[in-house]
Amino acid sequence: MKIILILISYLVYVIFWGRFFLHAFVWCRASKESGILSVDTPHLSFKVCALMAMDLIFFRRLFNTDKLAWLGSWTFHVTFFLVVLRHLKYFMNPVPGWIACIQPLGLVAGYVLPVSLAYIFILRIRGRDKYVSYYNFFLLGILLLISITGLLMRNFFMVDVVAAKEFVLGILAFRPVAMPGGFQFFIHFLPVLLLALYLPLHILTAPIVTMEARRREEGLNMVMHEK
């Protein structure tokens, strides 16, 4: 399983960066044609930046339209972010002090994460969102599998944390070492690779797109008030 996991890891690594650069190229070209990347931003005020931050951090638009969906979505994104930050200790040597400090928060978030995912899944099954695709359910399933197998490894099927870190760092440094644990680590790490493979890359450009939407909205409001 070690050889299979290592080969899959490098394949996912190549595909991920290929998708990333292709997405960046297509987005930059489309943005240049539509004027998003224009340096002429007369309506880029403090208010626009503040509203953009509210949209990105607190999902203000979703809160205004569907508070039940907002609760699950916001909780998921916050807990997932904390879990990812907590797992950075497996990719860094030495581990920065701030990563060590947030470990308790990341641990609590790890228990809340599957609950938020189950909540979102139930809402979408019950038809609150009529435009959810199978791809969305697929991502939900992967995330649930990752979170549940992670909790199982922590509480029931223990894995040597030091060996896990050496394995991950070995892959990143192109010096693979023995895979820690056994099947329990395999079924946790494999969905992580699958998530990286199918990760929606539009989230990387979300801040710029949100800022541009807010800038245009503010500009439209100014024109309407002038009239």
C-alpha positions as CSV (number, residue, x, y, z in Angstrom):
1,M,0.0,0.0,0.0
2,K,2.9,2.3,0.6
3,I,4.0,2.3,-3.0
4,I,0.4,2.8,-4.2
5,L,-0.1,5.7,-1.8
6,I,3.1,7.4,-2.8
7,L,2.4,7.1,-6.5
8,I,-1.1,8.4,-6.1
9,S,0.3,11.3,-4.0
10,Y,2.7,12.4,-6.8
11,L,0.0,12.0,-9.4
12,V,-2.4,14.2,-7.5
13,Y,0.4,16.7,-6.9
14,V,1.1,17.0,-10.6
15,I,-2.6,17.2,-11.5
16,F,-3.4,19.7,-8.8
17,W,-0.8,22.2,-9.9
18,G,-1.7,21.6,-13.5
19,R,-5.3,22.5,-12.8
20,F,-4.2,25.5,-10.7
21,F,-2.1,27.1,-13.4
22,L,-4.7,26.3,-16.1
23,H,-7.4,27.9,-13.9
24,A,-5.2,30.9,-13.2
25,F,-4.5,31.4,-16.9
26,V,-8.1,31.1,-18.0
27,W,-9.3,33.3,-15.1
28,C,-6.7,36.0,-15.8
29,R,-7.5,36.1,-19.5
30,A,-11.3,36.3,-18.8
31,S,-10.8,38.9,-16.1
32,K,-8.6,41.0,-18.3
33,E,-11.3,41.0,-21.0
34,S,-14.0,41.8,-18.5
35,G,-12.0,44.5,-16.8
36,I,-11.8,42.9,-13.3
37,L,-8.1,43.3,-13.2
38,S,-8.2,46.9,-14.3
39,V,-6.2,49.3,-12.2
40,D,-9.0,51.9,-12.6
41,T,-11.0,51.3,-9.4
42,P,-12.8,54.5,-8.6
43,H,-15.3,52.9,-6.2
44,L,-12.8,50.8,-4.3
45,S,-13.5,52.5,-1.0
46,F,-13.1,51.5,2.7
47,K,-16.8,50.6,2.7
48,V,-16.4,48.3,-0.3
49,C,-13.5,46.5,1.4
50,A,-15.4,46.2,4.7
51,L,-18.4,44.8,3.0
52,M,-16.3,42.4,1.0
53,A,-14.6,41.2,4.2
54,M,-18.1,40.7,5.7
55,D,-19.2,38.6,2.7
56,L,-16.1,36.5,2.8
57,I,-15.7,35.9,6.6
58,F,-19.3,35.9,7.8
59,F,-21.1,34.9,4.6
60,R,-23.4,37.9,5.0
61,R,-25.3,37.4,1.7
62,L,-26.2,33.8,2.7
63,F,-27.2,34.9,6.2
64,N,-29.6,37.4,4.6
65,T,-31.2,34.8,2.4
66,D,-31.2,31.5,4.4
67,K,-30.2,31.5,8.0
68,L,-30.4,27.7,8.4
69,A,-28.1,27.1,5.5
70,W,-25.8,29.9,6.8
71,L,-25.4,28.2,10.1
72,G,-24.2,24.9,8.6
73,S,-22.1,26.5,5.9
74,W,-20.3,29.0,8.2
75,T,-19.7,26.4,10.9
76,F,-18.3,24.0,8.3
77,H,-15.9,26.6,6.8
78,V,-14.6,27.8,10.2
79,T,-14.1,24.3,11.6
80,F,-12.5,23.0,8.3
81,F,-10.1,26.0,8.3
82,L,-9.1,25.3,11.9
83,V,-8.6,21.6,11.2
84,V,-6.4,22.4,8.2
85,L,-4.3,24.8,10.3
86,R,-3.9,22.2,13.0
87,H,-2.7,19.7,10.4
88,L,0.0,22.1,9.2
89,K,2.2,20.6,12.0
90,Y,2.6,17.6,9.8
91,F,4.1,19.6,7.0
92,M,6.5,21.9,9.0
93,N,9.7,21.2,10.8
94,P,10.1,23.0,13.1
95,V,6.5,23.8,13.9
96,P,5.8,27.5,14.3
97,G,4.6,28.6,17.8
98,W,1.2,29.9,16.5
99,I,0.5,26.5,15.0
100,A,1.2,24.9,18.3
101,C,-1.1,27.4,20.1
102,I,-4.1,26.7,17.9
103,Q,-3.9,22.9,18.4
104,P,-6.7,22.8,21.1
105,L,-9.0,24.9,18.8
106,G,-8.2,22.6,15.9
107,L,-9.0,19.5,18.0
108,V,-12.4,20.8,19.1
109,A,-13.1,21.8,15.5
110,G,-12.3,18.2,14.4
111,Y,-15.3,17.0,16.4
112,V,-17.6,19.8,15.2
113,L,-16.7,19.4,11.6
114,P,-18.6,16.1,10.8
115,V,-21.6,17.4,12.6
116,S,-21.7,20.5,10.4
117,L,-21.3,18.4,7.3
118,A,-24.1,16.1,8.4
119,Y,-26.3,19.2,9.0
120,I,-25.5,20.5,5.5
121,F,-26.2,17.1,4.0
122,I,-29.6,16.8,5.7
123,L,-30.6,20.3,4.6
124,R,-29.7,19.5,1.0
125,I,-31.4,16.1,1.0
126,R,-34.6,17.8,2.3
127,G,-34.5,20.1,-0.7
128,R,-33.7,23.4,0.8
129,D,-31.3,24.0,-2.0
130,K,-32.8,23.0,-5.4
131,Y,-29.6,23.6,-7.4
132,V,-27.2,21.3,-5.6
133,S,-25.3,19.1,-8.0
134,Y,-24.0,15.5,-7.6
135,Y,-20.5,17.0,-7.5
136,N,-21.5,18.9,-4.4
137,F,-22.7,15.7,-2.7
138,F,-19.5,14.0,-3.8
139,L,-17.4,16.6,-2.0
140,L,-19.6,16.4,1.1
141,G,-19.1,12.6,1.1
142,I,-15.3,13.0,0.8
143,L,-15.2,15.5,3.6
144,L,-17.3,13.3,5.8
145,L,-15.1,10.4,5.2
146,I,-11.9,12.4,6.0
147,S,-13.4,13.8,9.2
148,I,-14.8,10.5,10.4
149,T,-11.7,8.5,9.7
150,G,-9.6,11.2,11.3
151,L,-11.6,10.9,14.5
152,L,-11.5,7.1,14.4
153,M,-7.7,7.3,14.2
154,R,-7.4,9.7,17.1
155,N,-9.8,7.8,19.4
156,F,-9.7,4.1,18.4
157,F,-7.1,3.2,15.8
158,M,-4.1,5.1,17.0
159,V,-1.4,6.0,14.5
160,D,2.2,7.0,15.3
161,V,2.1,10.8,14.9
162,V,5.8,11.1,14.5
163,A,5.8,8.4,11.8
164,A,2.9,10.1,10.0
165,K,4.8,13.4,9.9
166,E,7.9,11.7,8.6
167,F,5.9,10.0,5.9
168,V,4.3,13.3,4.8
169,L,7.5,15.2,4.9
170,G,9.2,12.4,3.0
171,I,6.7,12.6,0.2
172,L,7.1,16.4,0.0
173,A,10.9,16.1,0.0
174,F,10.8,13.2,-2.6
175,R,12.4,10.9,0.0
176,P,9.5,8.5,0.8
177,V,9.7,6.5,4.0
178,A,7.6,3.7,5.5
179,M,3.8,4.4,5.7
180,P,2.7,4.7,9.4
181,G,0.1,2.5,10.9
182,G,-1.6,0.5,8.3
183,F,-5.0,0.4,6.6
184,Q,-6.4,3.0,9.0
185,F,-4.0,5.7,7.8
186,F,-4.5,4.6,4.2
187,I,-8.3,5.2,4.3
188,H,-7.7,8.6,5.8
189,F,-4.9,9.9,3.6
190,L,-6.4,8.6,0.3
191,P,-9.6,10.7,0.6
192,V,-7.4,13.7,1.4
193,L,-5.7,13.2,-1.9
194,L,-9.0,12.8,-3.6
195,L,-10.2,16.1,-2.1
196,A,-7.1,17.8,-3.4
197,L,-7.8,16.3,-6.9
198,Y,-11.4,17.5,-7.0
199,L,-11.0,20.7,-5.0
200,P,-13.0,23.6,-6.6
201,L,-10.3,26.1,-7.5
202,H,-12.7,29.0,-7.8
203,I,-12.4,29.4,-4.0
204,L,-8.9,30.8,-4.7
205,T,-10.2,33.7,-6.7
206,A,-13.2,34.3,-4.4
207,P,-11.8,37.4,-2.7
208,I,-11.1,39.2,-6.0
209,V,-14.5,38.2,-7.5
210,T,-16.3,39.3,-4.3
211,M,-14.4,42.6,-4.2
212,E,-15.3,43.3,-7.9
213,A,-18.9,42.5,-7.3
214,R,-19.0,44.8,-4.3
215,R,-17.2,47.6,-6.2
216,R,-19.7,47.3,-9.1
217,E,-22.6,47.3,-6.7
218,E,-21.3,50.4,-4.9
219,G,-20.7,52.1,-8.3
220,L,-24.3,51.3,-9.4
221,N,-25.7,52.7,-6.1
222,M,-23.8,55.9,-6.6
223,V,-25.1,56.3,-10.1
224,M,-28.7,55.7,-9.0
225,H,-28.4,58.2,-6.2
226,E,-26.9,60.8,-8.5
227,K,-30.0,60.4,-10.8
